[in-house]
Amino acid sequence: MSKIAIVTDSTAYLSQDTIDKHRITVVPLSVIFGQEAYREGEDIGYEEFYRKLKETDVLPTTSQPSVGDFVKAFENLSKEYDQAISIHLSSGISGTYQAARQAADLVENFPVHLVDSEISSAPQALMAQKAAQLAEAGKSAEEIVAFLEELKQANRAYFVVDDLSHLHRGGRLNAAQLLIGSMLRIKPVLHFVDKKIVPFEKIRTKNKAKARILELLAEDAKNGQAFPVTVVHANAEQEALDWMEEVQAQFPHLPVQTAKMGPVLGTHVGEGTLGLTWNVHPSLD
């Protein structure tokens, strides 16, 4: 039986327990404060990043792993595994997937199957975790990749951003959207379409935006399927816990958890961002 390694990047924000349990390799992206680059999860942690963010006048930037970072990871894995499946954040918002693809072409005699999650955060984490479980169950790389392609079509993710300036500065929201949003104090509900972050609806308050997201969840939950739901947050833990309780009370049959958005995503969406993600694939019932 072929031994398959599972690789992802740091924007999945997998827990250390999950990484250790499934032996998942995580290639980190970096945040850059001034001239200093920090690999998320290695050189800088969650708490330290948000503390630094409060203290700095110049907002940080981010960078993807280099092709060399991936080559090194794949070559190390080739000593123990026969092939790898590498699952990364959306190619529409980062060059990480492309760097992994270039690296895969440079490593000889070690097939690497690339998967563009077309998303990030908790949905990407779910894909990496399921891939690892399937590999442990003896599924082939082709079977796992086919399942992941199905799984990503069943992903749902909606975010409410406190401050639009971070997305605009990172090139993920145009100037007109920023101006209108700021003038009207709109809290847009954002989602991923064709691998990019785009406004779903413009809503006046955060509470109304959260209520609208729950309406979308209710549509998918009405048939009684018990799919996983995750409240994701950028350093807004109490608000995330409160929302988790609200979701759990409204949908008692759904398993709900919280997850953090670390440095790289936090740089782009800004502190205080809340999101709700779920996956309606029938295998997850």
Number of C-alpha atoms within 10 A of each C-alpha: 7 12 16 25 25 26 26 28 28 26 26 29 23 22 12 11 9 14 17 10 11 18 14 21 19 22 24 25 23 22 24 17 17 11 6 9 17 19 21 23 19 11 13 17 14 16 12 11 23 18 11 14 19 10 10 11 8 9 17 22 18 21 17 20 20 18 18 14 15 26 20 14 16 27 18 11 19 21 9 11 16 16 20 22 23 29 28 31 26 22 19 18 18 17 17 25 27 17 18 31 19 15 21 22 12 16 16 10 10 18 17 24 19 19 24 21 28 23 27 25 24 27 25 26 24 21 25 29 21 19 28 24 15 16 22 13 9 14 18 15 22 11 13 21 20 12 17 21 14 12 21 21 13 14 21 19 24 27 26 27 25 19 20 23 20 22 18 18 16 15 12 18 17 12 13 10 13 18 14 12 19 14 8 11 17 21 25 25 24 20 20 21 13 11 18 17 19 15 18 14 14 17 19 14 15 19 12 13 23 20 12 16 19 17 12 12 20 14 9 15 16 9 8 11 15 17 19 18 24 22 26 26 28 24 23 15 17 10 15 25 17 12 18 21 15 13 22 16 11 12 18 12 14 19 15 19 16 18 21 24 26 25 34 24 21 24 24 21 24 25 23 18 22 27 27 26 22 22 23 20 17 11 9 12 13
